[in-house]
């Protein structure tokens, strides 16, 4: 994600070695509309010169206006903001219905300068994951990967996200997600509670005046097109992760002007987006881990037939769930965790980021000890970082206007059965990451997007297409699928890495930085030296 789902589960492990992907940011104590005094206005065609660094001049672009101002306050520290140029982009909430005459919303913008003394003239704009993550919160990930070596980086909070105004977060859903850990995931009663939380979220946002049908890819792509003009940028580069790859592909199709190159990592093509493709992703990512274990003598000897063991556990636990309690920091008492078949599938979808421990965790569960898996699940769902940071309003706006209208519940079940023929229907009906989605979308009740939203993106813009061999959230094969209609694409699968390889792989970071330097000839030489993880071997 970060993740392509309503954020129902966040996985946490005691030793997390990565820059956090899902740091959706800002406790918006500073409204996105806060403006600095004494700003200089400039016409839309003006460009920042030596005395006016990028993001320091007020300017209008399209239907939108950028004004410099304070950086947004974030839920987690983002030290780079102290050297950033910040401000807000004020945009129409619904261009399609009201043009420039209707309600306005504001989006936080942060521009992190390049490390190089003489930065390249074409900056990189970052498209965050989710849907619903805040781009400003992902600044640490981008900087950890060296993306600002030669170019300024631009981060804008997508409409509805944490540092935007309004922010469409729903803490009630997040709190329900934690309580639901103690319920059977696929039970009809759980589904009713799930949808009730979604409806409560919708009703609260609607009462605040949000036009929920305006939080989608079409409007967000137009926001970014206006941002480029409002910043006076002739050409820029785009880098999108997870859901941000879907938005990047839409942006390339709808607003190709001014794009020098595009990088997409953890690919979700708009024409495939939905529950069916998440079953394919689970199959491919799980098999990558199982295969790597089978090819490593110590792992294969200690955990033979890992794939069969896992799938047997899924079926058995769906019929007879396991229940335990675990201690969670910050909670006054141990919390109950129910592990049924659907929960186990969900766990492995995200545990792929901690692949070294997966075989051992599955083996312990098979021998009657669910604590390791339960602790990981509870540590994520009960984390303070899991509450009030994700824009469910944006997430459901995308899911319910662009995904579910073009994919039936039967389509999801058929795709699940192709991927996992042994799984019962009670599991297949709820795709990984997207449980109860069609029911949620009936409650969310927004109009379907135009069918063109499902079009394939055909482009000759140079594009780096990155996937991870262990990616259980967006299928590794999605990269090749997207690349077929991108005539100047470089398609790479980084082995032994999960969703969003830029976050985990130094090799992926090297390739990405080199791509923006030479879009038609990125340096992929590091792939030859990659090795599988050393899997944990229990006693």
Buried (B, 14 or more C-beta within 10 A) or exposed (E): BBBBBBBBBBBBBEEEEBBBBBBBBBBBEBBBBBBEEEBEEBEBEEBBEEEBBBBBBBBBBBBBBBBBBBBBBBBBEBEBBEEBBBBBBBBBBBBBEBEEEBEBBBBBBBBBBBEEEEBBBBBBBBBBBBBBBBBBBBBBBBBBBBBBBBBBBBBBBBBBBBBBBBBBBBBBBBBBBBBBBEBBBBBEEBBEBBBEBBBBBBEBBEEEEBBBBBBBBBBBBBBBBBBBBBBBBEEBBBBBBBBBBBBBBBBBBBBBEEBBBBBBBBBBBBBBBBBBBBBBBBBBBBBBBBBBBBEBEEBBEBBEEBBEBBBEBBBBBBEEBBEBBBEBEEEEEEBBBBBBBBBBBBBBBBBBBBBBBBBBBBBBBBEEBBBBBBBBBBBBBBBEBBBBBBBBBBBBBBBBBBBBBBBBBEEBBBBBBEBBEEBBEBBBBBBBBBBBBBBBBEBBEBEBBEEEBBBBBEBEBBBBBBBBBBBBBBBBBBBBBBBEBBEEBBBBBBBBBBBBBBBBBEBBBBBBBBBBBEBEEBBBEBBEEBEBBEBBBBE
